[in-house]
Amino acid sequence: MINPSDINLSQFITNWYGPRDSPKTFLGPEYSWLPRPLREWHALASQWTRPIIADNKMIPLMEISPREGKAIFMTDSSRDWLWSFDASNPSQVYDAELHHPWEPCSESLEELLIHTTIREGVNNANSFRLCPEVKVDLIPQIIAPTTEVAFGEWRWPVPGYRTFMSEFLVINVGPAPSFQASDDPRCSFWSIEAGSNHQDHLAYLDKLGINWMK
């Protein structure tokens, strides 16, 4: 297992998106109330013109404000799922479906930001392989070049997703759509999302007889 705290996020972003091509955004004192991990993430991401987060949406710092003790800092693309931090205890993160109660996340704010950045590497990769239903007995071959990251459990998009990575690969493994409503742990199919910025590192997947979307 890879400990999320051991991931050098700056190095990952550089490997994935190339060298910095924009000056670092200066955050004035008006943002000092925001949690340090969130300020540092935005300052880091500002150094690339290419969006680091494309599927989910990061709320611009100037638009973040507490409401009933919670400050929303990220949503999914449809804004139907929200993430917030506790204004009085910023290290505590919550998530909720729109119009539903907030529930505590299993990750700290710092880990959740790392998790989001790594997970979205697949969506932003130059090359990718997607398949909504892969036989479970093929999973070991798919993840063989990678190591699982010990991220906390997410409820979005559905529980049960796991992330694996290497220097050149990010692979998300989750319940297949046809089994997402099932509590059966023996589900025989899983959804696979694999991405790399080097086509050669995905070539082994094309030899497994899977009907990949590319």
Secondary structure as UniProt FT lines:
FT   HELIX           4..6
FT   HELIX           9..17
FT   HELIX           29..31
FT   TURN            32..33
FT   HELIX           36..45
FT   TURN            46..47
FT   STRAND          57..58
FT   HELIX           61..63
FT   TURN            68..69
FT   STRAND          70..75
FT   TURN            77..78
FT   STRAND          81..86
FT   TURN            87..88
FT   STRAND          89..97
FT   TURN            98..99
FT   STRAND          103..104
FT   HELIX           109..119
FT   TURN            120..124
FT   STRAND          127..135
FT   HELIX           136..138
FT   HELIX           139..143
FT   TURN            144..145
FT   STRAND          147..149
FT   TURN            159..160
FT   STRAND          162..165
FT   STRAND          170..175
FT   HELIX           177..179
FT   TURN            180..181
FT   TURN            185..186
FT   STRAND          189..196
FT   HELIX           199..207
//
